[in-house]
Amino acid sequence: MDFDKLLKYYRSIWNNRLLEGMEGSEAILKEAIKRELLDENSHPRVRKGKYEKYYLASKRILDSSIGVEEKVALIRMHNEVMEEL
C-alpha cells in the first residue's frame, strides 16, 4: 500500500489539512485518523463520540471524488485505527 498517496488523498478530503512529522506517511496518516476519530481538532465542549466521528468520516470518504480503491483503503485505515481505540 502506498501511504504517500493515501496521505495525499486524506489531505484532499479533509480540506488540504497540513499533516507533517518526522515519521513516515503511514504513522502520520494513522495519527491524523486517530485525532479525527477522537475529535481532537474540536473544542472539548463540542466534541462528538468516536462512533459518530467514524460514521461521519466514512460518509465523507464515500462522498468524495477519489477512486474506489482509495476510498476502500482509507476506510480500512479508519477501521484499523478504530479497532486500536
N, C-alpha and C positions, 0 to 999 in steps of 0.2 A: 504494500500500500504506500502510495506517495503522499507522505504527510505534508510536504511543502505545498502541494496542490490543494489538499484538503484544507489546510490553514488558509490558503488564498480564498477558497470558496466560502469558508466560515466568515472571513472578514467581509466578503461581499454581501453576505446575507445580513450580518449584524453591523450595518452602516459603516463599513470600512473601518471597524474598530481596530485601533493600533495595538497589536499584541507583540511584545518584544521580550526577550530574555536571553540569558546565557545558555539555556538548554536548547535542545533541538526542537524541531517543529512538532514532533509528537507530544513532548512534555508541555510545550506552550499551548497546544490545542486542548489537551486534557485539562490543564489548569483553567483555561478560558471557559470550557464547558462546565467544569465544577463550579466556578464562580457564577456562571449563568444559572445553573440549577439551584444553587443556594441563594440566589438573588442578591449577591453581594454588591451588585452595581446600583442597588436601590437604597433609599433611605430606610433605616430599620423599621420605622413606623408603617411603611407601605409595602414591606416585603411579603411575597407570596410563598406558599409551601413548595417543596421540591417537586411534588407530583403535578401541581398546577403548572409550574415552570417547565417541567418535562413535556407536558401536553402542548403548551404554547410554543416551545422550541421545535417540537416535531411538526406542528402545524406550519410554523414559519418556514421550516426546511421544505416541507411538501409544497407549499405555495410559491416557493422561489422559482427562478427561471434556470437554475443549474440542471445539469443532466441527471437522469435517473440513477445511474451508478454512483454519482457523487452524493445524491440525496440518501441513498441506502447506506453508503459509507459513513456519512455524518450521523445518521440516526443510530447506526451500530456503535459509533463512538459515544453517543449520548447514552445508549444502553449500558455500555461498559462502565462509564463513569457513574451512572445511576446505581448500578449494582454495588459499586465500591462505597457509595454513600449509605 
